[in-house]
Amino acid sequence: MGKNKMIKLLNLLKEISGKAAPYGSGYAPVKELVTDTEIICDNCGWKWKIKDGGDDLYICHKCGHDNNPDN
């Protein structure tokens, strides 16, 4: 790889650092998130308040995905 291509690649990496992977990159974006007040489905992105979750707090009522934390 030439020096100019390497510099362009390094600049691109600096630019996208900390951003989600672009569509079609082969990496699925990580959407799994549970905050103090809400849960965001890691499958479809639907979010709901914890106080409204009921007995099946981690089950998404939009797509049915189980969002139980792994840890």
PDB file of N, H, CA, C and O in Angstrom:
ATOM      1  N   MET A   1       0.854  -1.172   0.000  1.00  0.00           N
ATOM      2  CA  MET A   1       0.000   0.000   0.000  1.00  0.00           C
ATOM      3  C   MET A   1       0.895   1.227   0.000  1.00  0.00           C
ATOM      4  O   MET A   1       1.857   1.318   0.763  1.00  0.00           O
ATOM      5  N   GLY A   2       0.559   2.169  -0.871  1.00  0.00           N
ATOM      6  H   GLY A   2      -0.223   2.096  -1.490  1.00  0.00           H
ATOM      7  CA  GLY A   2       1.353   3.388  -0.975  1.00  0.00           C
ATOM      8  C   GLY A   2       1.137   4.317   0.202  1.00  0.00           C
ATOM      9  O   GLY A   2       0.178   4.187   0.964  1.00  0.00           O
ATOM     10  N   LYS A   3       2.059   5.257   0.326  1.00  0.00           N
ATOM     11  H   LYS A   3       2.838   5.363  -0.292  1.00  0.00           H
ATOM     12  CA  LYS A   3       2.007   6.201   1.449  1.00  0.00           C
ATOM     13  C   LYS A   3       0.719   7.024   1.425  1.00  0.00           C
ATOM     14  O   LYS A   3       0.099   7.219   2.471  1.00  0.00           O
ATOM     15  N   ASN A   4       0.302   7.512   0.245  1.00  0.00           N
ATOM     16  H   ASN A   4       0.806   7.354  -0.605  1.00  0.00           H
ATOM     17  CA  ASN A   4      -0.916   8.326   0.157  1.00  0.00           C
ATOM     18  C   ASN A   4      -2.152   7.525   0.554  1.00  0.00           C
ATOM     19  O   ASN A   4      -3.035   8.046   1.236  1.00  0.00           O
ATOM     20  N   LYS A   5      -2.221   6.268   0.135  1.00  0.00           N
ATOM     21  H   LYS A   5      -1.504   5.844  -0.419  1.00  0.00           H
ATOM     22  CA  LYS A   5      -3.365   5.425   0.486  1.00  0.00           C
ATOM     23  C   LYS A   5      -3.394   5.163   1.986  1.00  0.00           C
ATOM     24  O   LYS A   5      -4.463   5.138   2.596  1.00  0.00           O
ATOM     25  N   MET A   6      -2.234   4.969   2.571  1.00  0.00           N
ATOM     26  H   MET A   6      -1.365   4.989   2.075  1.00  0.00           H
ATOM     27  CA  MET A   6      -2.142   4.729   4.010  1.00  0.00           C
ATOM     28  C   MET A   6      -2.608   5.964   4.782  1.00  0.00           C
ATOM     29  O   MET A   6      -3.323   5.840   5.776  1.00  0.00           O
ATOM     30  N   ILE A   7      -2.211   7.140   4.335  1.00  0.00           N
ATOM     31  H   ILE A   7      -1.630   7.241   3.527  1.00  0.00           H
ATOM     32  CA  ILE A   7      -2.622   8.383   4.998  1.00  0.00           C
ATOM     33  C   ILE A   7      -4.131   8.552   4.896  1.00  0.00           C
ATOM     34  O   ILE A   7      -4.780   8.922   5.874  1.00  0.00           O
ATOM     35  N   LYS A   8      -4.702   8.282   3.708  1.00  0.00           N
ATOM     36  H   LYS A   8      -4.174   7.981   2.913  1.00  0.00           H
ATOM     37  CA  LYS A   8      -6.152   8.379   3.534  1.00  0.00           C
ATOM     38  C   LYS A   8      -6.879   7.408   4.454  1.00  0.00           C
ATOM     39  O   LYS A   8      -7.903   7.747   5.047  1.00  0.00           O
ATOM     40  N   LEU A   9      -6.339   6.197   4.568  1.00  0.00           N
ATOM     41  H   LEU A   9      -5.507   5.922   4.086  1.00  0.00           H
ATOM     42  CA  LEU A   9      -6.946   5.190   5.434  1.00  0.00           C
ATOM     43  C   LEU A   9      -6.887   5.630   6.898  1.00  0.00           C
ATOM     44  O   LEU A   9      -7.875   5.505   7.622  1.00  0.00           O
ATOM     45  N   LEU A  10      -5.764   6.133   7.326  1.00  0.00           N
ATOM     46  H   LEU A  10      -4.961   6.235   6.738  1.00  0.00           H
ATOM     47  CA  LEU A  10      -5.629   6.602   8.708  1.00  0.00           C
ATOM     48  C   LEU A  10      -6.563   7.767   8.991  1.00  0.00           C
ATOM     49  O   LEU A  10      -7.159   7.835  10.066  1.00  0.00           O
ATOM     50  N   ASN A  11      -6.697   8.682   8.042  1.00  0.00           N
ATOM     51  H   ASN A  11      -6.213   8.627   7.169  1.00  0.00           H
ATOM     52  CA  ASN A  11      -7.625   9.804   8.224  1.00  0.00           C
ATOM     53  C   ASN A  11      -9.064   9.321   8.301  1.00  0.00           C
ATOM     54  O   ASN A  11      -9.851   9.831   9.099  1.00  0.00           O
ATOM     55  N   LEU A  12      -9.414   8.335   7.472  1.00  0.00           N
ATOM     56  H   LEU A  12      -8.775   7.921   6.825  1.00  0.00           H
ATOM     57  CA  LEU A  12     -10.753   7.772   7.510  1.00  0.00           C
ATOM     58  C   LEU A  12     -11.022   7.100   8.856  1.00  0.00           C
ATOM     59  O   LEU A  12     -12.101   7.259   9.426  1.00  0.00           O
ATOM     60  N   LEU A  13     -10.057   6.362   9.356  1.00  0.00           N
ATOM     61  H   LEU A  13      -9.180   6.233   8.893  1.00  0.00           H
ATOM     62  CA  LEU A  13     -10.214   5.701  10.656  1.00  0.00           C
ATOM     63  C   LEU A  13     -10.388   6.728  11.778  1.00  0.00           C
ATOM     64  O   LEU A  13     -11.184   6.515  12.692  1.00  0.00           O
ATOM     65  N   LYS A  14      -9.662   7.818  11.717  1.00  0.00           N
ATOM     66  H   LYS A  14      -9.015   7.991  10.974  1.00  0.00           H
ATOM     67  CA  LYS A  14      -9.831   8.874  12.717  1.00  0.00           C
ATOM     68  C   LYS A  14     -11.231   9.470  12.641  1.00  0.00           C
ATOM     69  O   LYS A  14     -11.852   9.761  13.663  1.00  0.00           O
ATOM     70  N   GLU A  15     -11.721   9.647  11.403  1.00  0.00           N
ATOM     71  H   GLU A  15     -11.216   9.410  10.573  1.00  0.00           H
ATOM     72  CA  GLU A  15     -13.038  10.252  11.194  1.00  0.00           C
ATOM     73  C   GLU A  15     -14.165   9.384  11.728  1.00  0.00           C
ATOM     74  O   GLU A  15     -15.118   9.898  12.314  1.00  0.00           O
ATOM     75  N   ILE A  16     -14.069   8.067  11.530  1.00  0.00           N
ATOM     76  H   ILE A  16     -13.295   7.649  11.054  1.00  0.00           H
ATOM     77  CA  ILE A  16     -15.168   7.188  11.928  1.00  0.00           C
ATOM     78  C   ILE A  16     -15.002   6.608  13.316  1.00  0.00           C
ATOM     79  O   ILE A  16     -15.871   5.871  13.782  1.00  0.00           O
ATOM     80  N   SER A  17     -13.926   6.917  13.975  1.00  0.00           N
ATOM     81  H   SER A  17     -13.220   7.515  13.596  1.00  0.00           H
ATOM     82  CA  SER A  17     -13.692   6.397  15.316  1.00  0.00           C
ATOM     83  C   SER A  17     -14.825   6.800  16.242  1.00  0.00           C
ATOM     84  O   SER A  17     -15.146   7.983  16.362  1.00  0.00           O
ATOM     85  N   GLY A  18     -15.435   5.812  16.901  1.00  0.00           N
ATOM     86  H   GLY A  18     -15.174   4.852  16.804  1.00  0.00           H
ATOM     87  CA  GLY A  18     -16.514   6.080  17.829  1.00  0.00           C
ATOM     88  C   GLY A  18     -17.879   6.140  17.189  1.00  0.00           C
ATOM     89  O   GLY A  18     -18.874   6.357  17.880  1.00  0.00           O
ATOM     90  N   LYS A  19     -17.950   5.951  15.870  1.00  0.00           N
ATOM     91  H   LYS A  19     -17.142   5.774  15.309  1.00  0.00           H
ATOM     92  CA  LYS A  19     -19.234   5.963  15.174  1.00  0.00           C
ATOM     93  C   LYS A  19     -19.664   4.537  14.888  1.00  0.00           C
ATOM     94  O   LYS A  19     -18.841   3.621  14.910  1.00  0.00           O
ATOM     95  N   ALA A  20     -20.931   4.345  14.624  1.00  0.00           N
ATOM     96  H   ALA A  20     -21.599   5.088  14.606  1.00  0.00           H
ATOM     97  CA  ALA A  20     -21.450   3.026  14.269  1.00  0.00           C
ATOM     98  C   ALA A  20     -20.896   2.597  12.914  1.00  0.00           C
ATOM     99  O   ALA A  20     -20.575   3.434  12.070  1.00  0.00           O
ATOM    100  N   ALA A  21     -20.787   1.296  12.715  1.00  0.00           N
ATOM    101  H   ALA A  21     -21.048   0.616  13.400  1.00  0.00           H
ATOM    102  CA  ALA A  21     -20.318   0.763  11.442  1.00  0.00           C
ATOM    103  C   ALA A  21     -21.320   1.111  10.341  1.00  0.00           C
ATOM    104  O   ALA A  21     -22.529   1.050  10.562  1.00  0.00           O
ATOM    105  N   PRO A  22     -20.824   1.476   9.162  1.00  0.00           N
ATOM    106  CA  PRO A  22     -21.745   1.827   8.075  1.00  0.00           C
ATOM    107  C   PRO A  22     -22.521   0.620   7.578  1.00  0.00           C
ATOM    108  O   PRO A  22     -22.060  -0.516   7.682  1.00  0.00           O
ATOM    109  N   TYR A  23     -23.715   0.881   7.031  1.00  0.00           N
ATOM    110  H   TYR A  23     -24.090   1.804   6.946  1.00  0.00           H
ATOM    111  CA  TYR A  23     -24.557  -0.191   6.493  1.00  0.00           C
ATOM    112  C   TYR A  23     -23.764  -0.959   5.436  1.00  0.00           C
ATOM    113  O   TYR A  23     -23.106  -0.362   4.585  1.00  0.00           O
ATOM    114  N   GLY A  24     -23.834  -2.283   5.501  1.00  0.00           N
ATOM    115  H   GLY A  24     -24.369  -2.769   6.193  1.00  0.00           H
ATOM    116  CA  GLY A  24     -23.157  -3.125   4.528  1.00  0.00           C
ATOM    117  C   GLY A  24     -21.715  -3.424   4.876  1.00  0.00           C
ATOM    118  O   GLY A  24     -21.007  -4.049   4.085  1.00  0.00           O
ATOM    119  N   SER A  25     -21.263  -2.992   6.043  1.00  0.00           N
ATOM    120  H   SER A  25     -21.837  -2.485   6.686  1.00  0.00           H
ATOM    121  CA  SER A  25     -19.868  -3.201   6.415  1.00  0.00           C
ATOM    122  C   SER A  25     -19.620  -4.607   6.958  1.00  0.00           C
ATOM    123  O   SER A  25     -18.472  -5.011   7.146  1.00  0.00           O
ATOM    124  N   GLY A  26     -20.698  -5.350   7.209  1.00  0.00           N
ATOM    125  H   GLY A  26     -21.631  -5.022   7.057  1.00  0.00           H
ATOM    126  CA  GLY A  26     -20.530  -6.691   7.756  1.00  0.00           C
ATOM    127  C   GLY A  26     -20.658  -6.741   9.261  1.00  0.00           C
ATOM    128  O   GLY A  26     -20.667  -7.826   9.842  1.00  0.00           O
ATOM    129  N   TYR A  27     -20.757  -5.605   9.897  1.00  0.00           N
ATOM    130  H   TYR A  27     -20.750  -4.723   9.425  1.00  0.00           H
ATOM    131  CA  TYR A  27     -20.893  -5.554  11.344  1.00  0.00           C
ATOM    132  C   TYR A  27     -22.280  -5.037  11.702  1.00  0.00           C
ATOM    133  O   TYR A  27     -22.728  -4.018  11.175  1.00  0.00           O
ATOM    134  N   ALA A  28     -22.941  -5.732  12.581  1.00  0.00           N
ATOM    135  H   ALA A  28     -22.578  -6.560  13.009  1.00  0.00           H
ATOM    136  CA  ALA A  28     -24.254  -5.286  13.041  1.00  0.00           C
ATOM    137  C   ALA A  28     -24.063  -4.219  14.106  1.00  0.00           C
ATOM    138  O   ALA A  28     -23.228  -4.382  14.996  1.00  0.00           O
ATOM    139  N   PRO A  29     -24.815  -3.138  14.034  1.00  0.00           N
ATOM    140  CA  PRO A  29     -24.690  -2.125  15.082  1.00  0.00           C
ATOM    141  C   PRO A  29     -25.179  -2.667  16.414  1.00  0.00           C
ATOM    142  O   PRO A  29     -26.124  -3.454  16.469  1.00  0.00           O
ATOM    143  N   VAL A  30     -24.533  -2.245  17.474  1.00  0.00           N
ATOM    144  H   VAL A  30     -23.764  -1.606  17.430  1.00  0.00           H
ATOM    145  CA  VAL A  30     -24.932  -2.674  18.805  1.00  0.00           C
ATOM    146  C   VAL A  30     -25.959  -1.692  19.326  1.00  0.00           C
ATOM    147  O   VAL A  30     -25.675  -0.505  19.488  1.00  0.00           O
ATOM    148  N   LYS A  31     -27.158  -2.194  19.588  1.00  0.00           N
ATOM    149  H   LYS A  31     -27.389  -3.158  19.457  1.00  0.00           H
ATOM    150  CA  LYS A  31     -28.228  -1.329  20.051  1.00  0.00           C
ATOM    151  C   LYS A  31     -28.647  -1.679  21.468  1.00  0.00           C
ATOM    152  O   LYS A  31     -29.491  -1.000  22.052  1.00  0.00           O
ATOM    153  N   GLU A  32     -28.068  -2.725  22.020  1.00  0.00           N
ATOM    154  H   GLU A  32     -27.382  -3.277  21.545  1.00  0.00           H
ATOM    155  CA  GLU A  32     -28.494  -3.191  23.337  1.00  0.00           C
ATOM    156  C   GLU A  32     -28.247  -2.110  24.366  1.00  0.00           C
ATOM    157  O   GLU A  32     -27.122  -1.649  24.561  1.00  0.00           O
ATOM    158  N   LEU A  33     -29.328  -1.718  25.020  1.00  0.00           N
ATOM    159  H   LEU A  33     -30.242  -2.093  24.861  1.00  0.00           H
ATOM    160  CA  LEU A  33     -29.173  -0.660  26.000  1.00  0.00           C
ATOM    161  C   LEU A  33     -30.272  -0.749  27.042  1.00  0.00           C
ATOM    162  O   LEU A  33     -31.457  -0.808  26.714  1.00  0.00           O
ATOM    163  N   VAL A  34     -29.865  -0.758  28.294  1.00  0.00           N
ATOM    164  H   VAL A  34     -28.902  -0.711  28.560  1.00  0.00           H
ATOM    165  CA  VAL A  34     -30.796  -0.682  29.413  1.00  0.00           C
ATOM    166  C   VAL A  34     -30.303   0.465  30.276  1.00  0.00           C
ATOM    167  O   VAL A  34     -29.186   0.426  30.792  1.00  0.00           O
ATOM    168  N   THR A  35     -31.135   1.485  30.434  1.00  0.00           N
ATOM    169  H   THR A  35     -32.042   1.517  30.015  1.00  0.00           H
ATOM    170  CA  THR A  35     -30.772   2.632  31.259  1.00  0.00           C
ATOM    171  C   THR A  35     -31.519   2.522  32.591  1.00  0.00           C
ATOM    172  O   THR A  35     -32.169   1.515  32.870  1.00  0.00           O
ATOM    173  N   ASP A  36     -31.419   3.550  33.387  1.00  0.00           N
ATOM    174  H   ASP A  36     -30.891   4.369  33.160  1.00  0.00           H
ATOM    175  CA  ASP A  36     -32.143   3.562  34.662  1.00  0.00           C
ATOM    176  C   ASP A  36     -33.650   3.642  34.468  1.00  0.00           C
ATOM    177  O   ASP A  36     -34.416   3.255  35.350  1.00  0.00           O
ATOM    178  N   THR A  37     -34.080   4.149  33.299  1.00  0.00           N
ATOM    179  H   THR A  37     -33.457   4.463  32.582  1.00  0.00           H
ATOM    180  CA  THR A  37     -35.510   4.382  33.101  1.00  0.00           C
ATOM    181  C   THR A  37     -36.123   3.634  31.924  1.00  0.00           C
ATOM    182  O   THR A  37     -37.344   3.486  31.871  1.00  0.00           O
ATOM    183  N   GLU A  38     -35.300   3.147  30.958  1.00  0.00           N
ATOM    184  H   GLU A  38     -34.308   3.267  31.001  1.00  0.00           H
ATOM    185  CA  GLU A  38     -35.875   2.491  29.793  1.00  0.00           C
ATOM    186  C   GLU A  38     -34.996   1.382  29.237  1.00  0.00           C
ATOM    187  O   GLU A  38     -33.822   1.254  29.587  1.00  0.00           O
ATOM    188  N   ILE A  39     -35.598   0.584  28.359  1.00  0.00           N
ATOM    189  H   ILE A  39     -36.551   0.688  28.075  1.00  0.00           H
ATOM    190  CA  ILE A  39     -34.914  -0.506  27.668  1.00  0.00           C
ATOM    191  C   ILE A  39     -35.087  -0.258  26.182  1.00  0.00           C
ATOM    192  O   ILE A  39     -36.172   0.103  25.726  1.00  0.00           O
ATOM    193  N   ILE A  40     -34.008  -0.455  25.423  1.00  0.00           N
ATOM    194  H   ILE A  40     -33.126  -0.749  25.793  1.00  0.00           H
ATOM    195  CA  ILE A  40     -34.064  -0.341  23.969  1.00  0.00           C
ATOM    196  C   ILE A  40     -33.772  -1.728  23.399  1.00  0.00           C
ATOM    197  O   ILE A  40     -32.744  -2.330  23.710  1.00  0.00           O
ATOM    198  N   CYS A  41     -34.678  -2.229  22.565  1.00  0.00           N
ATOM    199  H   CYS A  41     -35.512  -1.740  22.312  1.00  0.00           H
ATOM    200  CA  CYS A  41     -34.545  -3.564  21.990  1.00  0.00           C
ATOM    201  C   CYS A  41     -33.308  -3.652  21.107  1.00  0.00           C
ATOM    202  O   CYS A  41     -33.107  -2.804  20.239  1.00  0.00           O
ATOM    203  N   ASP A  42     -32.469  -4.681  21.321  1.00  0.00           N
ATOM    204  H   ASP A  42     -32.633  -5.370  22.027  1.00  0.00           H
ATOM    205  CA  ASP A  42     -31.289  -4.840  20.493  1.00  0.00           C
ATOM    206  C   ASP A  42     -31.628  -5.447  19.134  1.00  0.00           C
ATOM    207  O   ASP A  42     -30.743  -5.565  18.286  1.00  0.00           O
ATOM    208  N   ASN A  43     -32.869  -5.833  18.902  1.00  0.00           N
ATOM    209  H   ASN A  43     -33.588  -5.738  19.590  1.00  0.00           H
ATOM    210  CA  ASN A  43     -33.256  -6.391  17.607  1.00  0.00           C
ATOM    211  C   ASN A  43     -33.873  -5.335  16.690  1.00  0.00           C
ATOM    212  O   ASN A  43     -33.479  -5.219  15.529  1.00  0.00           O
ATOM    213  N   CYS A  44     -34.836  -4.564  17.199  1.00  0.00           N
ATOM    214  H   CYS A  44     -35.156  -4.657  18.142  1.00  0.00           H
ATOM    215  CA  CYS A  44     -35.558  -3.631  16.318  1.00  0.00           C
ATOM    216  C   CYS A  44     -35.423  -2.169  16.709  1.00  0.00           C
ATOM    217  O   CYS A  44     -35.834  -1.294  15.947  1.00  0.00           O
ATOM    218  N   GLY A  45     -34.851  -1.874  17.894  1.00  0.00           N
ATOM    219  H   GLY A  45     -34.518  -2.585  18.514  1.00  0.00           H
ATOM    220  CA  GLY A  45     -34.667  -0.499  18.318  1.00  0.00           C
ATOM    221  C   GLY A  45     -35.848   0.109  19.064  1.00  0.00           C
ATOM    222  O   GLY A  45     -35.770   1.255  19.508  1.00  0.00           O
ATOM    223  N   TRP A  46     -36.942  -0.639  19.208  1.00  0.00           N
ATOM    224  H   TRP A  46     -37.005  -1.569  18.847  1.00  0.00           H
ATOM    225  CA  TRP A  46     -38.113  -0.171  19.954  1.00  0.00           C
ATOM    226  C   TRP A  46     -37.687   0.097  21.389  1.00  0.00           C
ATOM    227  O   TRP A  46     -36.854  -0.638  21.920  1.00  0.00           O
ATOM    228  N   LYS A  47     -38.225   1.116  22.029  1.00  0.00           N
ATOM    229  H   LYS A  47     -38.901   1.713  21.598  1.00  0.00           H
ATOM    230  CA  LYS A  47     -37.861   1.379  23.422  1.00  0.00           C
ATOM    231  C   LYS A  47     -39.111   1.556  24.268  1.00  0.00           C
ATOM    232  O   LYS A  47     -40.152   2.007  23.789  1.00  0.00           O
ATOM    233  N   TRP A  48     -38.983   1.191  25.530  1.00  0.00           N
ATOM    234  H   TRP A  48     -38.137   0.825  25.919  1.00  0.00           H
ATOM    235  CA  TRP A  48     -40.089   1.315  26.474  1.00  0.00           C
ATOM    236  C   TRP A  48     -39.545   1.618  27.851  1.00  0.00           C
ATOM    237  O   TRP A  48     -38.403   1.300  28.181  1.00  0.00           O
ATOM    238  N   LYS A  49     -40.404   2.247  28.653  1.00  0.00           N
ATOM    239  H   LYS A  49     -41.332   2.505  28.385  1.00  0.00           H
ATOM    240  CA  LYS A  49     -40.014   2.604  30.016  1.00  0.00           C
ATOM    241  C   LYS A  49     -40.059   1.361  30.896  1.00  0.00           C
ATOM    242  O   LYS A  49     -40.960   0.532  30.772  1.00  0.00           O
ATOM    243  N   ILE A  50     -39.089   1.244  31.774  1.00  0.00           N
ATOM    244  H   ILE A  50     -38.357   1.918  31.875  1.00  0.00           H
ATOM    245  CA  ILE A  50     -39.023   0.104  32.690  1.00  0.00           C
ATOM    246  C   ILE A  50     -40.296   0.015  33.524  1.00  0.00           C
ATOM    247  O   ILE A  50     -40.799  -1.081  33.772  1.00  0.00           O
ATOM    248  N   LYS A  51     -40.820   1.156  33.956  1.00  0.00           N
ATOM    249  H   LYS A  51     -40.412   2.047  33.755  1.00  0.00           H
ATOM    250  CA  LYS A  51     -42.027   1.142  34.790  1.00  0.00           C
ATOM    251  C   LYS A  51     -43.232   0.587  34.041  1.00  0.00           C
ATOM    252  O   LYS A  51     -44.205   0.179  34.676  1.00  0.00           O
ATOM    253  N   ASP A  52     -43.197   0.559  32.696  1.00  0.00           N
ATOM    254  H   ASP A  52     -42.407   0.890  32.180  1.00  0.00           H
ATOM    255  CA  ASP A  52     -44.304   0.044  31.882  1.00  0.00           C
ATOM    256  C   ASP A  52     -44.073  -1.383  31.394  1.00  0.00           C
ATOM    257  O   ASP A  52     -44.892  -1.924  30.651  1.00  0.00           O
ATOM    258  N   GLY A  53     -42.956  -1.999  31.811  1.00  0.00           N
ATOM    259  H   GLY A  53     -42.291  -1.559  32.415  1.00  0.00           H
ATOM    260  CA  GLY A  53     -42.571  -3.305  31.273  1.00  0.00           C
ATOM    261  C   GLY A  53     -43.385  -4.479  31.773  1.00  0.00           C
ATOM    262  O   GLY A  53     -43.502  -5.478  31.065  1.00  0.00           O
ATOM    263  N   GLY A  54     -43.942  -4.401  32.946  1.00  0.00           N
ATOM    264  H   GLY A  54     -43.846  -3.589  33.522  1.00  0.00           H
ATOM    265  CA  GLY A  54     -44.739  -5.490  33.487  1.00  0.00           C
ATOM    266  C   GLY A  54     -43.913  -6.703  33.869  1.00  0.00           C
ATOM    267  O   GLY A  54     -42.738  -6.579  34.213  1.00  0.00           O
ATOM    268  N   ASP A  55     -44.538  -7.896  33.806  1.00  0.00           N
ATOM    269  H   ASP A  55     -45.493  -7.996  33.526  1.00  0.00           H
ATOM    270  CA  ASP A  55     -43.872  -9.139  34.213  1.00  0.00           C
ATOM    271  C   ASP A  55     -42.797  -9.585  33.233  1.00  0.00           C
ATOM    272  O   ASP A  55     -41.843 -10.252  33.632  1.00  0.00           O
ATOM    273  N   ASP A  56     -42.929  -9.232  31.967  1.00  0.00           N
ATOM    274  H   ASP A  56     -43.704  -8.690  31.642  1.00  0.00           H
ATOM    275  CA  ASP A  56     -41.941  -9.619  30.959  1.00  0.00           C
ATOM    276  C   ASP A  56     -41.169  -8.377  30.509  1.00  0.00           C
ATOM    277  O   ASP A  56     -41.196  -7.993  29.340  1.00  0.00           O
ATOM    278  N   LEU A  57     -40.497  -7.776  31.454  1.00  0.00           N
ATOM    279  H   LEU A  57     -40.475  -8.087  32.404  1.00  0.00           H
ATOM    280  CA  LEU A  57     -39.819  -6.495  31.288  1.00  0.00           C
ATOM    281  C   LEU A  57     -38.894  -6.458  30.074  1.00  0.00           C
ATOM    282  O   LEU A  57     -38.847  -5.445  29.376  1.00  0.00           O
ATOM    283  N   TYR A  58     -38.162  -7.533  29.805  1.00  0.00           N
ATOM    284  H   TYR A  58     -38.200  -8.356  30.371  1.00  0.00           H
ATOM    285  CA  TYR A  58     -37.150  -7.514  28.757  1.00  0.00           C
ATOM    286  C   TYR A  58     -37.645  -8.040  27.412  1.00  0.00           C
ATOM    287  O   TYR A  58     -36.873  -8.068  26.454  1.00  0.00           O
ATOM    288  N   ILE A  59     -38.895  -8.454  27.311  1.00  0.00           N
ATOM    289  H   ILE A  59     -39.522  -8.431  28.090  1.00  0.00           H
ATOM    290  CA  ILE A  59     -39.436  -8.937  26.042  1.00  0.00           C
ATOM    291  C   ILE A  59     -40.008  -7.753  25.269  1.00  0.00           C
ATOM    292  O   ILE A  59     -40.851  -7.013  25.778  1.00  0.00           O
ATOM    293  N   CYS A  60     -39.536  -7.581  24.025  1.00  0.00           N
ATOM    294  H   CYS A  60     -38.851  -8.182  23.611  1.00  0.00           H
ATOM    295  CA  CYS A  60     -40.023  -6.481  23.191  1.00  0.00           C
ATOM    296  C   CYS A  60     -41.437  -6.793  22.717  1.00  0.00           C
ATOM    297  O   CYS A  60     -41.694  -7.862  22.163  1.00  0.00           O
ATOM    298  N   HIS A  61     -42.339  -5.863  22.936  1.00  0.00           N
ATOM    299  H   HIS A  61     -42.130  -4.994  23.385  1.00  0.00           H
ATOM    300  CA  HIS A  61     -43.731  -6.052  22.535  1.00  0.00           C
ATOM    301  C   HIS A  61     -43.948  -5.719  21.063  1.00  0.00           C
ATOM    302  O   HIS A  61     -45.053  -5.881  20.546  1.00  0.00           O
ATOM    303  N   LYS A  62     -42.906  -5.256  20.394  1.00  0.00           N
ATOM    304  H   LYS A  62     -42.008  -5.124  20.814  1.00  0.00           H
ATOM    305  CA  LYS A  62     -43.011  -4.966  18.963  1.00  0.00           C
ATOM    306  C   LYS A  62     -42.544  -6.160  18.126  1.00  0.00           C
ATOM    307  O   LYS A  62     -43.225  -6.559  17.181  1.00  0.00           O
ATOM    308  N   CYS A  63     -41.369  -6.738  18.476  1.00  0.00           N
ATOM    309  H   CYS A  63     -40.816  -6.414  19.244  1.00  0.00           H
ATOM    310  CA  CYS A  63     -40.839  -7.844  17.652  1.00  0.00           C
ATOM    311  C   CYS A  63     -40.715  -9.166  18.412  1.00  0.00           C
ATOM    312  O   CYS A  63     -40.446 -10.201  17.801  1.00  0.00           O
ATOM    313  N   GLY A  64     -40.912  -9.148  19.761  1.00  0.00           N
ATOM    314  H   GLY A  64     -41.131  -8.307  20.256  1.00  0.00           H
ATOM    315  CA  GLY A  64     -40.849 -10.378  20.542  1.00  0.00           C
ATOM    316  C   GLY A  64     -39.458 -10.802  20.980  1.00  0.00           C
ATOM    317  O   GLY A  64     -39.308 -11.867  21.581  1.00  0.00           O
ATOM    318  N   HIS A  65     -38.443 -10.009  20.701  1.00  0.00           N
ATOM    319  H   HIS A  65     -38.565  -9.144  20.214  1.00  0.00           H
ATOM    320  CA  HIS A  65     -37.063 -10.341  21.047  1.00  0.00           C
ATOM    321  C   HIS A  65     -36.843 -10.276  22.564  1.00  0.00           C
ATOM    322  O   HIS A  65     -37.353  -9.377  23.233  1.00  0.00           O
ATOM    323  N   ASP A  66     -36.082 -11.232  23.094  1.00  0.00           N
ATOM    324  H   ASP A  66     -35.667 -11.962  22.550  1.00  0.00           H
ATOM    325  CA  ASP A  66     -35.744 -11.254  24.521  1.00  0.00           C
ATOM    326  C   ASP A  66     -34.486 -10.406  24.729  1.00  0.00           C
ATOM    327  O   ASP A  66     -33.423 -10.729  24.199  1.00  0.00           O
ATOM    328  N   ASN A  67     -34.605  -9.347  25.482  1.00  0.00           N
ATOM    329  H   ASN A  67     -35.468  -9.084  25.913  1.00  0.00           H
ATOM    330  CA  ASN A  67     -33.508  -8.399  25.716  1.00  0.00           C
ATOM    331  C   ASN A  67     -32.865  -8.551  27.081  1.00  0.00           C
ATOM    332  O   ASN A  67     -32.276  -7.597  27.589  1.00  0.00           O
ATOM    333  N   ASN A  68     -32.964  -9.731  27.690  1.00  0.00           N
ATOM    334  H   ASN A  68     -33.442 -10.506  27.277  1.00  0.00           H
ATOM    335  CA  ASN A  68     -32.343  -9.937  28.992  1.00  0.00           C
ATOM    336  C   ASN A  68     -30.855  -9.639  28.902  1.00  0.00           C
ATOM    337  O   ASN A  68     -30.188 -10.105  27.978  1.00  0.00           O
ATOM    338  N   PRO A  69     -30.319  -8.867  29.852  1.00  0.00           N
ATOM    339  CA  PRO A  69     -28.889  -8.565  29.832  1.00  0.00           C
ATOM    340  C   PRO A  69     -28.060  -9.845  29.933  1.00  0.00           C
ATOM    341  O   PRO A  69     -28.429 -10.780  30.645  1.00  0.00           O
ATOM    342  N   ASP A  70     -26.941  -9.876  29.217  1.00  0.00           N
ATOM    343  H   ASP A  70     -26.642  -9.117  28.639  1.00  0.00           H
ATOM    344  CA  ASP A  70     -26.060 -11.052  29.212  1.00  0.00           C
ATOM    345  C   ASP A  70     -25.270 -11.211  30.490  1.00  0.00           C
ATOM    346  O   ASP A  70     -24.866 -12.324  30.829  1.00  0.00           O
ATOM    347  N   ASN A  71     -25.037 -10.117  31.213  1.00  0.00           N
ATOM    348  H   ASN A  71     -25.365  -9.213  30.937  1.00  0.00           H
ATOM    349  CA  ASN A  71     -24.191 -10.215  32.398  1.00  0.00           C
ATOM    350  C   ASN A  71     -24.954 -10.341  33.640  1.00  0.00           C
ATOM    351  O   ASN A  71     -24.367 -10.432  34.718  1.00  0.00           O
TER     352      ASN A  71
END
